[in-house]
Amino acid sequence: MVREGLRERKKQATRRMIADVATGMFVQRGFDNVTVAEIAEAAGVSKMTVFNYFPRKEDLFLDRHADRLRELEQVVRERPAGESVVAAMRRHQHELLAARHPLSGAIEGARGFWLILKSSRALVTRTYEQERETRDMLTGVLAAEIGDRERAAMVSALLTATLNTIFEHAVNRILDGDDADEVRRDQVGVIDRAFDLLEQGLGNLSVS
């Protein structure tokens, strides 16, 4: 058991090292101007090793998606008895924000990262695919819990849209040059307003 834990930590360290090397190269030269072979050479590993950890080049840049999927699954599966899925997701978003986690979107020094992402069609396309993967994962988890896949799919689509809206709001403000501390303070209200809408529904809300 100890040996398996050590092996897993080594794998995670290698994965993080490769991703860090790749991100540094992407920042310096642009995503589309760096090849996987160059990343492998700079990281001191084989090209096959890179692909073993990251099946697609885009995943080297968007390397936190796998962590996000695992965390969201844990949030749903391991939430306290009596806590709704929506409440658990709301709590998780506040925890990410308070911890200044990159997946909150509201972090210092990230503007260059988001600019690279927005400028690459391949990366933007991959983010859409990751949204679908998040929705599909949540659908599977919720369907297993409630036994109704159609309802689970509807709920997961709404949850995913809410999470993406919160994240995009922070990212867009960072891209606009807003101070990260100010964005973080405001995000508390953004999270609650988004989940209030999810819990209460639009009703007779007017957008005019």
Accessible surface in RSA format (square Angstrom, percent):
REM  Atomic radii and reference values for relative SASA: ProtOr
REM  Chains: A
REM  Algorithm: Lee & Richards
REM  Probe-radius: 1.40
REM  Slices: 20
REM RES _ NUM      All-atoms   Total-Side   Main-Chain    Non-polar    All polar
REM                ABS   REL    ABS   REL    ABS   REL    ABS   REL    ABS   REL
RES MET A   1   193.02 100.0 150.16  99.4  42.86 102.0 132.45 112.6  60.57  80.2
RES VAL A   2   127.85  84.1 119.73 108.4   8.12  19.6 126.14 109.6   1.71   4.7
RES ARG A   3   182.54  76.6 177.06  90.3   5.49  13.1  56.07  76.6 126.47  76.6
RES GLU A   4   107.20  61.5 102.27  77.4   4.93  11.7  30.02  58.1  77.18  63.0
RES GLY A   5    26.74  33.0   0.00   N/A  26.74  33.0  25.54  70.1   1.20   2.7
RES LEU A   6    80.06  44.6  80.06  57.3   0.00   0.0  80.06  56.2   0.00   0.0
RES ARG A   7   124.54  52.3 121.77  62.1   2.77   6.6  55.65  76.1  68.89  41.7
RES GLU A   8    79.39  45.6  78.59  59.5   0.80   1.9  43.96  85.0  35.44  28.9
RES ARG A   9   148.42  62.3 141.32  72.0   7.10  16.9  72.29  98.8  76.13  46.1
RES LYS A  10   127.94  62.4 123.44  75.7   4.51  10.7  76.70  69.0  51.24  54.6
RES LYS A  11    98.01  47.8  96.32  59.1   1.69   4.0  48.11  43.3  49.90  53.1
RES GLN A  12    75.87  42.4  72.50  53.0   3.37   8.0  36.44  77.6  39.43  29.9
RES ALA A  13    63.03  58.0  49.70  76.7  13.33  30.3  58.15  81.9   4.89  12.9
RES THR A  14    40.15  28.6  36.94  37.4   3.21   7.7  13.25  17.8  26.89  40.7
RES ARG A  15    33.40  14.0  33.40  17.0   0.00   0.0  10.27  14.0  23.13  14.0
RES ARG A  16    78.95  33.1  77.90  39.7   1.06   2.5  49.51  67.7  29.44  17.8
RES MET A  17    73.42  38.0  68.60  45.4   4.82  11.5  69.06  58.7   4.36   5.8
RES ILE A  18     0.00   0.0   0.00   0.0   0.00   0.0   0.00   0.0   0.00   0.0
RES ALA A  19     0.61   0.6   0.52   0.8   0.09   0.2   0.61   0.9   0.00   0.0
RES ASP A  20    78.91  55.3  67.82  67.5  11.08  26.2  27.57  64.9  51.34  51.2
RES VAL A  21    40.97  27.0  32.22  29.2   8.75  21.1  39.65  34.4   1.32   3.6
RES ALA A  22     0.00   0.0   0.00   0.0   0.00   0.0   0.00   0.0   0.00   0.0
RES THR A  23    33.46  23.8  33.46  33.9   0.00   0.0  28.34  38.1   5.13   7.7
RES GLY A  24    34.00  41.9   0.00   N/A  34.00  41.9  32.73  89.8   1.27   2.8
RES MET A  25    28.11  14.6  27.58  18.3   0.53   1.3  27.72  23.6   0.38   0.5
RES PHE A  26     0.01   0.0   0.00   0.0   0.01   0.0   0.00   0.0   0.01   0.0
RES VAL A  27    84.58  55.7  64.36  58.3  20.22  48.7  64.36  55.9  20.22  54.8
RES GLN A  28   152.94  85.5 114.29  83.5  38.65  92.0  36.61  77.9 116.33  88.2
RES ARG A  29   102.76  43.1  86.53  44.1  16.23  38.6  51.06  69.8  51.70  31.3
RES GLY A  30    24.34  30.0   0.00   N/A  24.34  30.0  22.28  61.1   2.07   4.6
RES PHE A  31     7.55   3.8   4.11   2.5   3.44   8.9   4.11   2.5   3.44   9.8
RES ASP A  32    98.63  69.1  69.59  69.3  29.04  68.7  31.85  75.0  66.78  66.6
RES ASN A  33    97.66  67.3  81.73  79.0  15.92  38.3  21.03  50.6  76.63  74.1
RES VAL A  34     0.57   0.4   0.00   0.0   0.57   1.4   0.17   0.1   0.40   1.1
RES THR A  35    72.90  51.9  69.47  70.4   3.44   8.2  70.42  94.6   2.48   3.8
RES VAL A  36    12.48   8.2   9.60   8.7   2.89   7.0   9.60   8.3   2.89   7.8
RES ALA A  37    51.63  47.5  45.01  69.5   6.62  15.1  46.14  65.0   5.50  14.6
RES GLU A  38    62.45  35.9  58.60  44.3   3.86   9.2  26.75  51.7  35.70  29.1
RES ILE A  39     0.00   0.0   0.00   0.0   0.00   0.0   0.00   0.0   0.00   0.0
RES ALA A  40     4.31   4.0   4.31   6.7   0.00   0.0   4.31   6.1   0.00   0.0
RES GLU A  41   144.80  83.1 122.61  92.8  22.19  52.8  50.90  98.5  93.90  76.7
RES ALA A  42    61.12  56.2  22.57  34.8  38.54  87.7  34.04  47.9  27.08  71.7
RES ALA A  43    13.85  12.7   0.00   0.0  13.85  31.5   2.80   3.9  11.05  29.3
RES GLY A  44    68.11  84.0   0.00   N/A  68.11  84.0  37.03 101.6  31.08  69.6
RES VAL A  45    37.92  25.0  18.74  17.0  19.19  46.2  28.75  25.0   9.17  24.9
RES SER A  46    61.53  52.0  46.67  62.3  14.86  34.2  50.52 107.6  11.01  15.4
RES LYS A  47   106.81  52.1 101.41  62.2   5.40  12.9  49.05  44.1  57.76  61.5
RES MET A  48   133.07  68.9 128.99  85.4   4.08   9.7 111.51  94.8  21.56  28.6
RES THR A  49    36.84  26.2  36.74  37.2   0.10   0.2  14.04  18.9  22.79  34.5
RES VAL A  50     0.25   0.2   0.25   0.2   0.00   0.0   0.25   0.2   0.00   0.0
RES PHE A  51    70.22  35.1  62.49  38.7   7.73  20.1  62.68  38.0   7.54  21.6
RES ASN A  52   109.73  75.7  75.20  72.7  34.54  83.2  23.21  55.9  86.52  83.6
RES TYR A  53    52.57  24.5  37.81  21.5  14.77  38.4  25.55  19.2  27.02  33.3
RES PHE A  54     1.15   0.6   0.49   0.3   0.67   1.7   0.60   0.4   0.55   1.6
RES PRO A  55    99.02  72.2  79.25  72.2  19.77  71.9  82.34  68.0  16.69 103.7
RES ARG A  56    94.43  39.6  92.11  47.0   2.32   5.5  40.92  55.9  53.51  32.4
RES LYS A  57    44.84  21.9  40.58  24.9   4.26  10.1  27.67  24.9  17.18  18.3
RES GLU A  58    26.37  15.1  26.37  19.9   0.00   0.0   0.19   0.4  26.18  21.4
RES ASP A  59    18.48  12.9  18.48  18.4   0.00   0.0  10.28  24.2   8.19   8.2
RES LEU A  60     0.58   0.3   0.58   0.4   0.00   0.0   0.58   0.4   0.00   0.0
RES PHE A  61     1.20   0.6   0.00   0.0   1.20   3.1   0.00   0.0   1.20   3.4
RES LEU A  62    19.51  10.9  13.28   9.5   6.23  15.7  17.93  12.6   1.58   4.3
RES ASP A  63    11.90   8.3  10.22  10.2   1.68   4.0   1.18   2.8  10.72  10.7
RES ARG A  64    82.75  34.7  81.74  41.7   1.01   2.4  15.91  21.7  66.84  40.5
RES HIS A  65    20.36  11.1  15.28  10.6   5.09  13.0  15.74  16.2   4.62   5.4
RES ALA A  66    35.83  32.9  30.83  47.6   5.00  11.4  33.13  46.7   2.70   7.2
RES ASP A  67    32.63  22.9  31.67  31.5   0.96   2.3  14.14  33.3  18.48  18.4
RES ARG A  68    41.26  17.3  41.11  21.0   0.16   0.4  13.25  18.1  28.01  17.0
RES LEU A  69    38.18  21.3  37.87  27.1   0.31   0.8  38.11  26.8   0.07   0.2
RES ARG A  70   118.74  49.9 116.20  59.2   2.54   6.1  66.02  90.2  52.71  31.9
RES GLU A  71    49.18  28.2  48.44  36.6   0.73   1.7  23.72  45.9  25.46  20.8
RES LEU A  72     2.13   1.2   2.13   1.5   0.00   0.0   2.13   1.5   0.00   0.0
RES GLU A  73    54.76  31.4  54.76  41.4   0.00   0.0   6.84  13.2  47.92  39.1
RES GLN A  74    95.17  53.2  93.37  68.2   1.80   4.3  18.14  38.6  77.03  58.4
RES VAL A  75    17.04  11.2  11.17  10.1   5.87  14.1  17.01  14.8   0.03   0.1
RES VAL A  76     0.38   0.2   0.03   0.0   0.34   0.8   0.03   0.0   0.34   0.9
RES ARG A  77   139.54  58.6 104.05  53.0  35.49  84.5  44.30  60.5  95.24  57.7
RES GLU A  78   128.93  74.0  99.15  75.0  29.78  70.9  44.33  85.7  84.60  69.1
RES ARG A  79    49.76  20.9  32.92  16.8  16.85  40.1   7.15   9.8  42.61  25.8
RES PRO A  80    81.26  59.2  69.15  63.0  12.11  44.0  80.04  66.1   1.22   7.6
RES ALA A  81   112.35 103.3  69.64 107.5  42.71  97.2  81.24 114.4  31.10  82.4
RES GLY A  82    91.16 112.4   0.00   N/A  91.16 112.4  45.68 125.4  45.48 101.9
RES GLU A  83    41.43  23.8  28.92  21.9  12.52  29.8  19.90  38.5  21.53  17.6
RES SER A  84    57.76  48.8  46.07  61.5  11.70  26.9  50.60 107.7   7.16  10.0
RES VAL A  85    19.38  12.8  16.62  15.0   2.76   6.6  16.62  14.4   2.76   7.5
RES VAL A  86    27.33  18.0  27.23  24.6   0.10   0.2  27.23  23.7   0.10   0.3
RES ALA A  87    33.07  30.4  29.81  46.0   3.26   7.4  30.20  42.5   2.88   7.6
RES ALA A  88     0.20   0.2   0.20   0.3   0.00   0.0   0.20   0.3   0.00   0.0
RES MET A  89     0.01   0.0   0.01   0.0   0.00   0.0   0.01   0.0   0.00   0.0
RES ARG A  90    42.35  17.8  42.35  21.6   0.00   0.0  25.04  34.2  17.31  10.5
RES ARG A  91    85.77  36.0  80.20  40.9   5.58  13.3  56.63  77.4  29.14  17.7
RES HIS A  92    17.09   9.3  17.09  11.9   0.00   0.0   9.66  10.0   7.44   8.7
RES GLN A  93    16.37   9.2  14.56  10.6   1.80   4.3   0.00   0.0  16.37  12.4
RES HIS A  94    49.22  26.9  45.84  31.9   3.37   8.6  36.33  37.4  12.89  15.0
RES GLU A  95    87.39  50.2  79.29  60.0   8.10  19.3  44.92  86.9  42.48  34.7
RES LEU A  96    15.76   8.8  15.06  10.8   0.69   1.7  15.69  11.0   0.07   0.2
RES LEU A  97     9.65   5.4   8.91   6.4   0.75   1.9   8.91   6.3   0.75   2.0
RES ALA A  98    88.02  80.9  51.44  79.4  36.58  83.2  63.70  89.7  24.31  64.4
RES ALA A  99    73.54  67.6  40.88  63.1  32.66  74.3  52.50  73.9  21.05  55.8
RES ARG A 100   129.69  54.5 118.13  60.2  11.56  27.5  34.59  47.3  95.09  57.6
RES HIS A 101    42.67  23.3  39.62  27.5   3.05   7.8  30.00  30.9  12.67  14.7
RES PRO A 102    41.23  30.0  39.03  35.6   2.20   8.0  39.05  32.2   2.18  13.5
RES LEU A 103    25.82  14.4  19.06  13.6   6.76  17.0  19.06  13.4   6.76  18.2
RES SER A 104     7.69   6.5   2.10   2.8   5.59  12.9   5.46  11.6   2.23   3.1
RES GLY A 105     0.00   0.0   0.00   N/A   0.00   0.0   0.00   0.0   0.00   0.0
RES ALA A 106     0.00   0.0   0.00   0.0   0.00   0.0   0.00   0.0   0.00   0.0
RES ILE A 107    31.19  17.7  30.76  22.9   0.42   1.0  30.76  22.2   0.42   1.2
RES GLU A 108    94.53  54.3  74.98  56.7  19.55  46.5  58.91 113.9  35.62  29.1
RES GLY A 109    83.81 103.4   0.00   N/A  83.81 103.4  42.58 116.8  41.23  92.3
RES ALA A 110     6.40   5.9   2.90   4.5   3.49   8.0   6.20   8.7   0.20   0.5
RES ARG A 111   112.55  47.3 111.94  57.1   0.62   1.5  37.82  51.7  74.73  45.3
RES GLY A 112    37.12  45.8   0.00   N/A  37.12  45.8  30.53  83.8   6.60  14.8
RES PHE A 113    47.50  23.8  44.55  27.6   2.95   7.7  44.55  27.0   2.95   8.4
RES TRP A 114    18.12   7.3  18.00   8.7   0.12   0.3  18.12   9.7   0.00   0.0
RES LEU A 115    80.21  44.7  77.10  55.2   3.10   7.8  77.42  54.4   2.79   7.5
RES ILE A 116    22.92  13.0  20.65  15.4   2.27   5.5  22.75  16.4   0.17   0.5
RES LEU A 117    16.12   9.0  16.12  11.5   0.00   0.0  16.12  11.3   0.00   0.0
RES LYS A 118    91.75  44.8  68.66  42.1  23.09  55.0  43.09  38.8  48.67  51.8
RES SER A 119    92.98  78.6  54.09  72.2  38.89  89.6  49.54 105.5  43.44  60.9
RES SER A 120     2.53   2.1   2.09   2.8   0.44   1.0   2.53   5.4   0.00   0.0
RES ARG A 121   210.05  88.2 197.04 100.4  13.01  31.0  78.62 107.4 131.43  79.7
RES ALA A 122    39.44  36.3  26.58  41.0  12.87  29.3  34.35  48.4   5.09  13.5
RES LEU A 123     0.00   0.0   0.00   0.0   0.00   0.0   0.00   0.0   0.00   0.0
RES VAL A 124    39.03  25.7  39.03  35.3   0.00   0.0  39.03  33.9   0.00   0.0
RES THR A 125    60.38  42.9  60.38  61.2   0.00   0.0  43.00  57.8  17.38  26.3
RES ARG A 126    16.31   6.8  16.27   8.3   0.05   0.1   0.00   0.0  16.31   9.9
RES THR A 127    29.95  21.3  28.69  29.1   1.26   3.0  22.34  30.0   7.62  11.5
RES TYR A 128   137.33  64.1 131.08  74.6   6.25  16.3  91.86  69.0  45.46  56.0
RES GLU A 129    35.59  20.4  35.40  26.8   0.20   0.5   9.07  17.5  26.53  21.7
RES GLN A 130    18.20  10.2  18.04  13.2   0.16   0.4   5.25  11.2  12.94   9.8
RES GLU A 131    57.67  33.1  56.93  43.1   0.74   1.8  11.74  22.7  45.92  37.5
RES ARG A 132   112.66  47.3 112.31  57.2   0.36   0.8  35.47  48.5  77.20  46.8
RES GLU A 133    54.11  31.1  49.30  37.3   4.81  11.5  28.62  55.4  25.49  20.8
RES THR A 134     0.00   0.0   0.00   0.0   0.00   0.0   0.00   0.0   0.00   0.0
RES ARG A 135    84.95  35.7  84.95  43.3   0.00   0.0  12.83  17.5  72.11  43.7
RES ASP A 136    74.67  52.3  68.18  67.9   6.49  15.4  26.35  62.0  48.32  48.2
RES MET A 137    35.37  18.3  22.62  15.0  12.74  30.3  33.45  28.4   1.92   2.5
RES LEU A 138     0.00   0.0   0.00   0.0   0.00   0.0   0.00   0.0   0.00   0.0
RES THR A 139     7.47   5.3   7.47   7.6   0.00   0.0   5.10   6.9   2.37   3.6
RES GLY A 140    29.96  36.9   0.00   N/A  29.96  36.9  23.04  63.2   6.93  15.5
RES VAL A 141     8.52   5.6   6.74   6.1   1.79   4.3   6.74   5.9   1.79   4.8
RES LEU A 142     5.79   3.2   5.79   4.1   0.00   0.0   5.79   4.1   0.00   0.0
RES ALA A 143    15.31  14.1  10.19  15.7   5.12  11.7  10.52  14.8   4.79  12.7
RES ALA A 144    82.02  75.4  39.93  61.6  42.08  95.7  52.78  74.3  29.24  77.4
RES GLU A 145    89.79  51.6  53.91  40.8  35.89  85.4  38.90  75.2  50.89  41.6
RES ILE A 146    79.72  45.4  46.65  34.8  33.07  79.7  54.40  39.2  25.32  68.7
RES GLY A 147    70.70  87.2   0.00   N/A  70.70  87.2  35.14  96.4  35.56  79.6
RES ASP A 148    63.33  44.4  58.77  58.5   4.56  10.8  20.31  47.8  43.02  42.9
RES ARG A 149   147.99  62.1 140.19  71.5   7.80  18.6  65.41  89.4  82.58  50.0
RES GLU A 150   124.22  71.3 113.07  85.5  11.15  26.5  47.42  91.7  76.80  62.7
RES ARG A 151   148.76  62.5 147.00  74.9   1.76   4.2  28.18  38.5 120.58  73.1
RES ALA A 152     0.00   0.0   0.00   0.0   0.00   0.0   0.00   0.0   0.00   0.0
RES ALA A 153    40.92  37.6  38.60  59.6   2.32   5.3  38.89  54.8   2.04   5.4
RES MET A 154   115.63  59.9 108.14  71.6   7.50  17.9  85.37  72.6  30.26  40.1
RES VAL A 155    45.67  30.0  45.23  40.9   0.44   1.1  45.66  39.7   0.01   0.0
RES SER A 156     0.00   0.0   0.00   0.0   0.00   0.0   0.00   0.0   0.00   0.0
RES ALA A 157    41.27  37.9  34.95  53.9   6.32  14.4  35.96  50.6   5.31  14.1
RES LEU A 158   103.76  57.8 102.47  73.3   1.29   3.3 102.93  72.3   0.83   2.2
RES LEU A 159     0.66   0.4   0.66   0.5   0.00   0.0   0.66   0.5   0.00   0.0
RES THR A 160     5.78   4.1   5.78   5.9   0.00   0.0   5.78   7.8   0.00   0.0
RES ALA A 161    55.11  50.7  47.02  72.6   8.09  18.4  53.60  75.5   1.51   4.0
RES THR A 162    15.07  10.7  10.36  10.5   4.71  11.2   5.31   7.1   9.75  14.7
RES LEU A 163     1.49   0.8   0.47   0.3   1.02   2.6   0.47   0.3   1.02   2.7
RES ASN A 164    26.47  18.3  25.71  24.8   0.76   1.8  13.69  32.9  12.78  12.4
RES THR A 165    84.82  60.3  78.54  79.6   6.28  15.0  58.39  78.4  26.43  39.9
RES ILE A 166     2.94   1.7   2.94   2.2   0.00   0.0   2.94   2.1   0.00   0.0
RES PHE A 167    49.48  24.8  48.28  29.9   1.20   3.1  49.48  30.0   0.00   0.0
RES GLU A 168    67.59  38.8  67.59  51.1   0.00   0.0  33.29  64.4  34.30  28.0
RES HIS A 169    72.25  39.5  65.69  45.7   6.56  16.8  45.91  47.3  26.34  30.7
RES ALA A 170     0.00   0.0   0.00   0.0   0.00   0.0   0.00   0.0   0.00   0.0
RES VAL A 171     2.63   1.7   2.63   2.4   0.00   0.0   2.63   2.3   0.00   0.0
RES ASN A 172    65.90  45.4  64.81  62.6   1.10   2.6  20.87  50.2  45.04  43.5
RES ARG A 173    40.26  16.9  40.26  20.5   0.00   0.0  21.98  30.0  18.28  11.1
RES ILE A 174    10.31   5.9   8.92   6.6   1.39   3.3   8.92   6.4   1.39   3.8
RES LEU A 175    28.53  15.9  21.74  15.6   6.79  17.1  21.74  15.3   6.79  18.3
RES ASP A 176   115.99  81.2  80.44  80.1  35.55  84.1  22.15  52.1  93.83  93.6
RES GLY A 177    54.12  66.7   0.00   N/A  54.12  66.7  23.37  64.1  30.75  68.9
RES ASP A 178    54.31  38.0  41.70  41.5  12.61  29.8   7.11  16.7  47.20  47.1
RES ASP A 179    83.75  58.7  71.03  70.7  12.72  30.1  34.17  80.4  49.58  49.4
RES ALA A 180     9.79   9.0   5.62   8.7   4.17   9.5   5.62   7.9   4.17  11.1
RES ASP A 181    57.46  40.2  55.72  55.5   1.74   4.1  11.99  28.2  45.47  45.3
RES GLU A 182    73.95  42.5  73.95  55.9   0.00   0.0  11.99  23.2  61.96  50.6
RES VAL A 183     0.09   0.1   0.05   0.0   0.04   0.1   0.05   0.0   0.04   0.1
RES ARG A 184    19.39   8.1  17.64   9.0   1.75   4.2  13.43  18.4   5.96   3.6
RES ARG A 185   159.66  67.0 142.06  72.4  17.60  41.9  74.99 102.5  84.67  51.3
RES ASP A 186    61.88  43.3  53.67  53.4   8.22  19.4  18.77  44.2  43.11  43.0
RES GLN A 187     1.68   0.9   1.68   1.2   0.00   0.0   0.09   0.2   1.59   1.2
RES VAL A 188    71.30  46.9  71.30  64.5   0.00   0.0  71.30  62.0   0.00   0.0
RES GLY A 189    24.61  30.3   0.00   N/A  24.61  30.3  22.08  60.6   2.53   5.7
RES VAL A 190    14.81   9.7  13.37  12.1   1.44   3.5  14.06  12.2   0.75   2.0
RES ILE A 191     2.84   1.6   2.84   2.1   0.00   0.0   2.84   2.0   0.00   0.0
RES ASP A 192    45.66  32.0  45.66  45.4   0.00   0.0  16.44  38.7  29.22  29.1
RES ARG A 193   148.05  62.2 145.81  74.3   2.24   5.3  71.98  98.4  76.07  46.1
RES ALA A 194    18.72  17.2   9.39  14.5   9.34  21.2  16.18  22.8   2.54   6.7
RES PHE A 195     0.00   0.0   0.00   0.0   0.00   0.0   0.00   0.0   0.00   0.0
RES ASP A 196    50.97  35.7  50.90  50.7   0.07   0.2  10.82  25.5  40.15  40.0
RES LEU A 197    83.02  46.2  78.65  56.3   4.37  11.0  79.64  55.9   3.38   9.1
RES LEU A 198    39.12  21.8  14.77  10.6  24.35  61.2  20.38  14.3  18.74  50.4
RES GLU A 199    90.46  51.9  52.88  40.0  37.58  89.5  22.77  44.0  67.69  55.3
RES GLN A 200   141.91  79.4 105.97  77.4  35.94  85.6  42.81  91.1  99.10  75.2
RES GLY A 201    39.27  48.4   0.00   N/A  39.27  48.4  29.65  81.4   9.62  21.5
RES LEU A 202   120.07  66.9 109.66  78.5  10.41  26.2 109.73  77.1  10.34  27.8
RES GLY A 203    73.17  90.2   0.00   N/A  73.17  90.2  41.97 115.2  31.20  69.9
RES ASN A 204   157.93 108.9 125.14 120.9  32.80  79.0  39.49  95.0 118.45 114.5
RES LEU A 205   102.47  57.1  71.15  50.9  31.32  78.7  78.69  55.3  23.78  64.0
RES SER A 206    78.84  66.6  52.37  69.9  26.47  61.0  47.72 101.6  31.12  43.6
RES VAL A 207   142.28  93.6 107.49  97.3  34.79  83.8 114.48  99.5  27.80  75.4
RES SER A 208   141.84 119.9  70.86  94.6  70.98 163.5  85.29 181.6  56.55  79.2
END  Absolute sums over single chains surface
CHAIN  1 A    11739.5       9526.6       2213.0       6517.4       5222.2
END  Absolute sums over all chains
TOTAL         11739.5       9526.6       2213.0       6517.4       5222.2
